[in-house]
Amino acid sequence: MREIQFKAMPQTGYKDDITKMNAAKPIVAIIGRQNVGKSTLLNRLAGKRLAIVADLPGTTRDRLFADVRLNDSVFILVDTGGLEFKPDSGITEAVNEQIKAAINEADVLIFLVDIKDGVTAADLEIADLLRTVQKPVLLVANKADNDRLEGDSVDFFSLGLGEPLPISAYHGRGTADLLDRIALLLPSSTPASETEIMKLAIVGRPNAGKSMLLNTLAGGQRTIVSNIPGTTRDAIDMQLDIDGQNVILIDTAGIRRRGRVSAGVEHYSVLRALKAIDRADVVLLLLDTTELVTAQDLHIGGYIQQAAKGVIILVNKWDLAMGLNKNECHRFIMSKLKFLSYAPMLFISAKLGHGVDKIIGQAGRVYQERQKRIPTAEVNSVIQQATAEHTPPRKGRRLLKFLYATQAEIKPPTFVFFVNDANLMHFSYQRFLENKLRQAFGFKGTPLRLIFKTRGEK
């Protein structure tokens, strides 16, 4: 039985990586009773400590999620609390609700049991529930820390969910085999960029006015609008023709910071919102004029940037600005969202319709910028001028030398630099090169990917 090992993602195969980043990721949820090691398994498969792990039952209440890369697959792994069929408190009832939501949303389910405890009454009840779900279920027997315990996994055949896979999430035994099985069951991801229809995701913290904006853009009452935070639970797709532009608008539930996401339906909504960002070409990040930039907005903006999506910052409720100056607000917002410095900003009132007519046109321009392809000769000319203007970094006597540069991909624009030693690159110089590319070619509203490869590297 192989033990899993995690390594840094190589820079080779960048084209496939970009395609995977533009695809809606499938979801794998870990289900089981309390204290069987679900959080430990998430930490192991994600390759880092994300979930709180303790020997006390009920430690995990809110679901955690993490991206997991495996060969040609990228999926979201979801940790859940312990399922109890006779909840004795409001908290456990809420935990059960968010587990059911995870089951509904997942593409693959991992049913985790404890090999040391053997088959329990709770395991039998969970197995009965999962047999009614029309989704692939992997029965995984955890805590098989040695060969003797591994042999005890045969007892779980009685659950009627196929052959149990013995693993030790703590020690890593069998987890590579588990990933192999997951990879076989994952649905194929369709890149969001395959269709020519521009997809816009409206995202923001609760009560920022997302559904109101969608209705204003659509010219009618197409979705529920309410001043109660959290009204929208699911991502809603709507195909519209606006001023001759065919677009798909994706309204989403409000995203809160992970620590402030309550158990139950709201956490399920966060997963839907993150998937909506993954599917979109351009994301409309909605801010609230009455608060401008909060920690939640930083969290959302960070995910948009990480997903490499086009973005427009919309400052909503500008009718409540109370004498605020647009230029000062713009400088303040960008001082907080420095990592989205390339994003255009519009001040709007979704309620009154002010400025809303500019959104689709701006989104179309960002969409076109994401598809822009620059000839190699022009790219190299800009890089030569940049290196002449500002000497590349060095370590000791070794100076970073640029041999060749080319644009390898679009959506997002991706540039590959062949250099004498990629380890000499410094993040500040990478930012300098990105700024030079933007000054020369634009790329307003879209992130750029810069990949540095050592000479001779495939």
C-alpha positions as CSV (number, residue, x, y, z in Angstrom):
1,M,0.0,0.0,0.0
2,R,1.5,3.3,-1.1
3,E,1.9,6.3,1.2
4,I,0.9,9.7,-0.1
5,Q,3.5,12.3,-0.7
6,F,2.9,15.9,-1.5
7,K,5.2,17.9,-3.8
8,A,5.1,21.5,-5.1
9,M,3.2,21.8,-8.4
10,P,5.8,22.0,-11.2
11,Q,5.8,24.8,-13.6
12,T,5.6,22.5,-16.6
13,G,2.2,21.8,-18.1
14,Y,1.0,25.4,-17.6
15,K,-1.6,25.2,-20.4
16,D,-3.4,22.3,-18.7
17,D,-3.2,24.1,-15.3
18,I,-4.8,27.2,-16.8
19,T,-7.6,25.1,-18.3
20,K,-8.3,23.5,-15.0
21,M,-8.3,26.8,-13.2
22,N,-11.0,28.0,-15.6
23,A,-13.2,25.0,-15.0
24,A,-16.0,24.6,-12.4
25,K,-14.5,22.3,-9.8
26,P,-16.3,19.1,-8.7
27,I,-17.0,18.7,-5.0
28,V,-16.0,15.7,-2.8
29,A,-17.6,15.7,0.7
30,I,-16.4,13.7,3.7
31,I,-19.4,12.3,5.6
32,G,-19.4,10.3,8.8
33,R,-20.3,10.2,12.5
34,Q,-18.4,12.2,15.1
35,N,-14.7,11.6,15.8
36,V,-13.9,9.2,12.9
37,G,-11.1,11.5,11.6
38,K,-12.8,13.5,8.9
39,S,-10.8,16.7,9.6
40,T,-7.6,14.7,9.8
41,L,-8.4,13.3,6.4
42,L,-9.0,16.7,4.9
43,N,-5.7,18.0,6.2
44,R,-3.9,15.0,4.8
45,L,-5.4,15.2,1.3
46,A,-5.1,18.9,1.1
47,G,-1.5,18.7,2.2
48,K,-1.8,21.3,4.9
49,R,-3.4,21.9,8.2
50,L,-6.7,23.5,7.5
51,A,-9.2,22.0,9.9
52,I,-9.1,22.0,13.7
53,V,-8.3,18.4,14.9
54,A,-9.1,17.2,18.4
55,D,-10.0,14.0,20.2
56,L,-13.3,15.5,21.4
57,P,-16.4,14.6,19.4
58,G,-18.1,17.5,17.6
59,T,-15.0,19.6,17.1
60,T,-16.0,20.4,13.5
61,R,-19.2,22.3,13.2
62,D,-18.9,24.5,10.1
63,R,-17.7,22.8,6.9
64,L,-14.2,23.5,5.7
65,F,-13.2,23.2,2.1
66,A,-9.9,23.1,0.2
67,D,-8.7,22.7,-3.4
68,V,-7.0,19.4,-4.0
69,R,-4.9,18.8,-7.2
70,L,-4.3,15.3,-8.3
71,N,-2.8,14.5,-11.7
72,D,-5.3,15.9,-14.2
73,S,-8.0,16.5,-11.6
74,V,-8.8,19.5,-9.4
75,F,-11.6,19.2,-6.9
76,I,-13.0,20.9,-3.8
77,L,-12.8,18.7,-0.7
78,V,-15.4,19.5,1.9
79,D,-15.1,18.6,5.6
80,T,-18.4,18.2,7.6
81,G,-19.4,17.8,11.2
82,G,-20.4,14.5,12.7
83,L,-23.8,13.4,11.6
84,E,-26.3,12.6,14.4
85,F,-29.7,11.1,13.7
86,K,-31.0,12.1,17.2
87,P,-29.7,15.6,17.7
88,D,-29.9,16.8,21.3
89,S,-29.4,20.5,20.7
90,G,-30.0,23.3,18.2
91,I,-26.3,23.1,17.3
92,T,-26.3,19.5,16.3
93,E,-29.5,20.1,14.3
94,A,-27.7,22.8,12.4
95,V,-24.7,20.6,11.8
96,N,-27.0,17.9,10.4
97,E,-28.6,20.5,8.1
98,Q,-25.3,21.6,6.7
99,I,-24.2,17.9,6.2
100,K,-27.3,17.3,4.2
101,A,-26.6,20.4,2.1
102,A,-23.0,19.1,1.5
103,I,-24.5,15.7,0.4
104,N,-26.8,17.5,-2.1
105,E,-24.0,19.6,-3.5
106,A,-21.3,17.0,-3.7
107,D,-20.4,15.0,-6.8
108,V,-18.6,12.2,-4.8
109,L,-19.1,11.2,-1.2
110,I,-16.5,9.7,1.2
111,F,-18.2,7.7,4.0
112,L,-15.6,7.6,6.7
113,V,-15.8,5.0,9.5
114,D,-13.5,4.1,12.4
115,I,-11.9,0.7,12.0
116,K,-11.1,0.6,15.8
117,D,-14.7,1.1,16.8
118,G,-16.0,-1.4,14.2
119,V,-19.6,-1.1,12.8
120,T,-21.8,1.1,15.0
121,A,-25.5,1.8,15.0
122,A,-24.8,5.3,13.7
123,D,-22.7,3.9,10.8
124,L,-25.7,1.7,9.8
125,E,-28.0,4.6,9.8
126,I,-25.7,6.8,7.7
127,A,-25.2,3.9,5.3
128,D,-29.0,3.6,4.9
129,L,-29.1,7.4,4.2
130,L,-26.3,7.2,1.6
131,R,-27.9,4.3,-0.2
132,T,-30.8,6.6,-1.1
133,V,-28.4,9.1,-2.7
134,Q,-27.8,8.7,-6.4
135,K,-24.1,9.6,-6.2
136,P,-20.9,7.6,-6.0
137,V,-20.0,6.7,-2.4
138,L,-16.5,5.6,-1.3
139,L,-16.5,3.6,1.9
140,V,-13.3,4.3,3.8
141,A,-12.2,2.7,7.0
142,N,-9.9,5.1,8.9
143,K,-7.4,4.5,11.7
144,A,-5.9,1.4,10.0
145,D,-2.5,2.3,11.5
146,N,-1.0,-1.2,11.1
147,D,-1.5,-4.5,9.1
148,R,-3.6,-6.1,11.9
149,L,-6.1,-3.2,12.0
150,E,-6.2,-3.1,8.2
151,G,-7.5,-6.7,8.2
152,D,-10.4,-5.7,10.4
153,S,-11.9,-3.6,7.6
154,V,-13.7,-6.6,6.2
155,D,-16.3,-6.1,8.9
156,F,-17.6,-3.0,7.1
157,F,-18.8,-5.1,4.1
158,S,-22.0,-5.4,6.2
159,L,-22.8,-1.8,5.5
160,G,-23.7,-2.8,1.9
161,L,-21.7,0.0,0.3
162,G,-19.1,-2.1,-1.4
163,E,-15.5,-2.9,-0.5
164,P,-14.1,-0.8,2.3
165,L,-10.8,1.0,1.7
166,P,-8.6,0.8,4.8
167,I,-6.5,4.0,5.4
168,S,-4.8,5.9,8.2
169,A,-5.4,9.6,7.7
170,Y,-3.0,10.4,10.5
171,H,-0.1,8.4,9.1
172,G,-0.9,8.6,5.4
173,R,-1.4,4.9,4.9
174,G,-3.6,4.2,1.9
175,T,-4.5,7.8,1.2
176,A,-2.8,7.7,-2.2
177,D,-5.1,4.8,-3.1
178,L,-8.0,6.8,-2.0
179,L,-7.1,9.7,-4.2
180,D,-6.8,7.3,-7.1
181,R,-10.3,6.1,-6.5
182,I,-11.6,9.6,-6.2
183,A,-10.0,10.6,-9.5
184,L,-11.8,7.7,-11.3
185,L,-15.2,9.0,-10.0
186,L,-14.8,12.7,-10.6
187,P,-17.0,14.1,-13.4
188,S,-15.2,15.7,-16.2
189,S,-14.9,19.5,-15.8
190,T,-16.1,21.6,-18.7
191,P,-14.0,24.8,-19.0
192,A,-16.1,27.9,-18.4
193,S,-14.5,29.5,-21.5
194,E,-15.8,26.9,-24.0
195,T,-18.9,28.9,-24.9
196,E,-18.8,32.3,-26.5
197,I,-21.4,33.7,-24.2
198,M,-19.9,36.0,-21.6
199,K,-20.6,34.8,-18.1
200,L,-20.8,37.4,-15.3
201,A,-21.0,36.4,-11.6
202,I,-22.3,39.0,-9.2
203,V,-20.6,38.4,-5.8
204,G,-20.3,40.3,-2.6
205,R,-21.0,40.1,1.1
206,P,-24.6,39.7,2.3
207,N,-26.9,42.6,1.7
208,A,-24.6,44.4,-0.7
209,G,-27.4,44.5,-3.3
210,K,-26.6,41.6,-5.6
211,S,-30.1,40.5,-6.5
212,M,-31.3,44.1,-6.8
213,L,-28.5,44.7,-9.3
214,L,-29.4,41.5,-11.3
215,N,-33.0,42.7,-11.5
216,T,-32.0,46.2,-12.6
217,L,-29.8,44.7,-15.3
218,A,-32.5,42.3,-16.4
219,G,-35.1,45.1,-16.5
220,G,-37.6,43.3,-14.3
221,Q,-38.2,41.3,-11.1
222,R,-36.4,38.1,-12.1
223,T,-35.1,37.0,-8.6
224,I,-36.1,37.6,-5.0
225,V,-35.0,41.0,-3.6
226,S,-35.0,41.6,0.1
227,N,-33.1,43.7,2.6
228,I,-32.7,40.7,4.8
229,P,-29.1,39.4,4.5
230,G,-28.9,35.9,3.0
231,T,-32.1,35.9,1.0
232,T,-30.5,34.3,-2.0
233,R,-29.4,30.7,-1.2
234,D,-28.4,29.3,-4.6
235,A,-26.5,30.6,-7.6
236,I,-29.1,31.6,-10.2
237,D,-28.1,31.7,-13.9
238,M,-30.0,34.0,-16.2
239,Q,-29.3,34.4,-19.9
240,L,-30.1,37.9,-21.2
241,D,-29.7,40.1,-24.2
242,I,-28.7,43.5,-22.9
243,D,-28.1,46.2,-25.5
244,G,-27.3,43.6,-28.1
245,Q,-24.8,41.8,-25.8
246,N,-25.7,38.2,-25.1
247,V,-24.7,37.5,-21.5
248,I,-25.3,35.0,-18.7
249,L,-25.7,36.6,-15.3
250,I,-25.0,34.5,-12.2
251,D,-26.5,35.8,-9.0
252,T,-25.0,34.3,-5.9
253,A,-25.6,34.2,-2.1
254,G,-23.5,36.6,0.0
255,I,-20.1,35.4,0.9
256,R,-19.0,35.8,4.5
257,R,-15.6,35.2,5.9
258,R,-15.1,31.5,6.8
259,G,-15.2,32.3,10.6
260,R,-18.5,34.0,10.2
261,V,-20.3,31.5,8.1
262,S,-23.1,29.9,10.1
263,A,-23.8,26.2,9.9
264,G,-26.6,25.1,7.6
265,V,-27.9,26.5,4.4
266,E,-25.6,29.6,4.4
267,H,-22.4,27.5,4.3
268,Y,-23.9,25.6,1.4
269,S,-24.5,29.0,-0.3
270,V,-20.8,29.9,0.1
271,L,-19.8,26.8,-1.9
272,R,-22.2,27.7,-4.6
273,A,-20.8,31.3,-4.7
274,L,-17.3,30.0,-5.0
275,K,-18.3,27.7,-7.8
276,A,-20.0,30.6,-9.6
277,I,-16.7,32.5,-9.5
278,D,-14.9,29.5,-11.0
279,R,-17.5,29.4,-13.8
280,A,-17.5,33.1,-14.6
281,D,-15.5,35.0,-17.2
282,V,-15.9,38.3,-15.4
283,V,-16.8,38.8,-11.8
284,L,-18.7,41.9,-10.6
285,L,-17.5,42.5,-7.0
286,L,-20.2,44.5,-5.3
287,L,-19.2,46.9,-2.4
288,D,-21.5,48.8,-0.1
289,T,-21.0,52.6,-0.1
290,T,-22.1,52.7,3.6
291,E,-19.1,50.5,4.6
292,L,-16.8,50.6,1.5
293,V,-14.2,47.9,2.1
294,T,-14.5,45.3,4.9
295,A,-12.5,42.2,5.8
296,Q,-15.2,40.2,4.0
297,D,-14.6,42.1,0.8
298,L,-10.9,41.4,1.0
299,H,-11.7,37.7,1.4
300,I,-13.9,37.7,-1.7
301,G,-11.5,39.8,-3.8
302,G,-8.7,37.4,-2.8
303,Y,-10.6,34.4,-4.1
304,I,-11.4,36.2,-7.4
305,Q,-7.7,37.1,-7.8
306,Q,-6.7,33.5,-7.0
307,A,-9.2,32.1,-9.5
308,A,-7.6,34.5,-12.2
309,K,-11.0,35.9,-13.3
310,G,-11.7,39.2,-14.9
311,V,-13.1,41.7,-12.3
312,I,-15.0,45.0,-12.1
313,I,-15.4,46.7,-8.7
314,L,-18.9,48.1,-8.3
315,V,-19.5,50.6,-5.4
316,N,-23.2,50.1,-4.9
317,K,-25.7,52.4,-3.0
318,W,-23.9,55.5,-4.1
319,D,-27.2,57.3,-3.6
320,L,-26.4,57.0,0.1
321,A,-22.9,58.5,-0.3
322,M,-23.8,61.5,1.9
323,G,-21.3,63.9,0.2
324,L,-18.4,61.4,-0.3
325,N,-15.9,62.2,-3.0
326,K,-15.5,59.6,-5.8
327,N,-11.8,60.2,-6.3
328,E,-11.1,59.9,-2.5
329,C,-13.3,56.7,-2.3
330,H,-11.5,55.3,-5.3
331,R,-8.1,55.9,-3.7
332,F,-9.2,54.4,-0.4
333,I,-10.7,51.3,-1.9
334,M,-7.7,50.6,-4.0
335,S,-5.4,51.1,-1.0
336,K,-7.2,48.2,0.6
337,L,-7.6,46.0,-2.6
338,K,-4.1,46.5,-3.8
339,F,-4.0,43.0,-5.4
340,L,-6.9,44.1,-7.7
341,S,-5.2,47.3,-8.8
342,Y,-5.9,46.4,-12.4
343,A,-9.7,46.4,-11.8
344,P,-11.9,49.2,-13.2
345,M,-14.3,50.7,-10.7
346,L,-17.9,52.0,-11.2
347,F,-20.0,53.9,-8.7
348,I,-23.7,52.8,-9.1
349,S,-27.1,52.6,-7.4
350,A,-28.8,49.3,-8.3
351,K,-31.9,50.6,-6.6
352,L,-32.2,53.8,-8.7
353,G,-30.4,52.5,-11.8
354,H,-27.7,55.1,-11.7
355,G,-24.6,54.0,-13.5
356,V,-25.9,50.5,-14.1
357,D,-26.0,51.1,-17.9
358,K,-22.2,51.2,-17.9
359,I,-21.7,47.8,-16.4
360,I,-22.3,45.5,-19.4
361,G,-20.1,47.6,-21.7
362,Q,-17.3,47.6,-19.2
363,A,-17.6,43.9,-18.7
364,G,-17.4,43.3,-22.4
365,R,-14.2,45.3,-22.6
366,V,-12.7,43.2,-19.7
367,Y,-13.9,40.1,-21.5
368,Q,-12.0,41.2,-24.7
369,E,-8.9,42.0,-22.7
370,R,-8.8,38.5,-21.3
371,Q,-8.7,37.2,-24.9
372,K,-6.0,39.5,-26.1
373,R,-3.0,37.8,-27.6
374,I,0.3,39.7,-28.1
375,P,2.8,38.8,-30.9
376,T,6.0,37.3,-29.5
377,A,8.2,40.0,-31.1
378,E,6.3,42.7,-29.3
379,V,6.5,40.9,-25.9
380,N,10.2,40.5,-26.2
381,S,10.7,44.1,-27.2
382,V,8.9,45.3,-24.0
383,I,10.9,42.9,-21.8
384,Q,14.2,44.1,-23.4
385,Q,13.2,47.7,-22.6
386,A,12.2,46.8,-19.1
387,T,15.5,44.9,-18.3
388,A,17.5,47.8,-19.7
389,E,15.5,50.3,-17.6
390,H,15.8,48.2,-14.4
391,T,18.5,45.7,-13.8
392,P,17.2,42.2,-13.1
393,P,17.8,40.7,-9.6
394,R,21.0,38.7,-8.8
395,K,22.2,36.4,-6.1
396,G,25.9,36.7,-5.4
397,R,27.6,36.8,-8.8
398,R,24.7,35.2,-10.7
399,L,22.5,37.7,-12.6
400,L,19.0,36.8,-13.9
401,K,19.1,36.8,-17.7
402,F,16.0,36.8,-19.9
403,L,16.5,34.6,-23.0
404,Y,13.0,34.6,-24.5
405,A,9.4,35.5,-23.7
406,T,6.1,34.6,-25.3
407,Q,2.4,34.7,-24.5
408,A,1.3,31.1,-24.1
409,E,-2.4,31.4,-23.2
410,I,-5.4,33.6,-22.9
411,K,-8.2,33.7,-20.3
412,P,-6.2,34.8,-18.4
413,P,-3.3,36.1,-20.5
414,T,-0.4,33.9,-19.6
415,F,3.3,34.8,-20.3
416,V,6.2,32.4,-20.2
417,F,9.7,33.7,-19.6
418,F,12.7,31.5,-20.4
419,V,15.6,32.6,-18.2
420,N,19.0,31.3,-17.2
421,D,17.8,30.4,-13.6
422,A,14.2,30.9,-12.5
423,N,15.3,30.7,-8.8
424,L,16.8,34.2,-9.3
425,M,13.4,35.8,-9.9
426,H,12.2,38.0,-7.1
427,F,8.5,38.8,-6.6
428,S,9.1,42.6,-6.7
429,Y,10.7,42.2,-10.2
430,Q,7.9,40.0,-11.3
431,R,5.5,42.8,-10.3
432,F,7.7,45.3,-12.2
433,L,7.4,43.2,-15.4
434,E,3.7,42.8,-15.0
435,N,3.3,46.6,-14.8
436,K,5.4,47.0,-17.9
437,L,3.2,44.6,-19.8
438,R,0.1,46.4,-18.7
439,Q,1.5,49.8,-19.6
440,A,2.3,48.5,-23.1
441,F,-0.7,46.3,-23.9
442,G,-3.5,47.2,-21.4
443,F,-5.1,44.1,-19.9
444,K,-7.5,46.3,-17.9
445,G,-9.6,44.2,-15.6
446,T,-7.9,40.9,-16.0
447,P,-5.1,39.3,-14.0
448,L,-1.9,38.2,-15.7
449,R,0.0,34.9,-15.1
450,L,3.7,35.1,-15.4
451,I,5.6,31.8,-15.5
452,F,9.4,31.6,-15.3
453,K,11.2,28.6,-16.7
454,T,14.9,27.8,-16.5
455,R,16.7,27.2,-19.8
456,G,16.4,23.6,-20.8
457,E,13.4,23.0,-18.7
458,K,10.5,21.3,-20.5
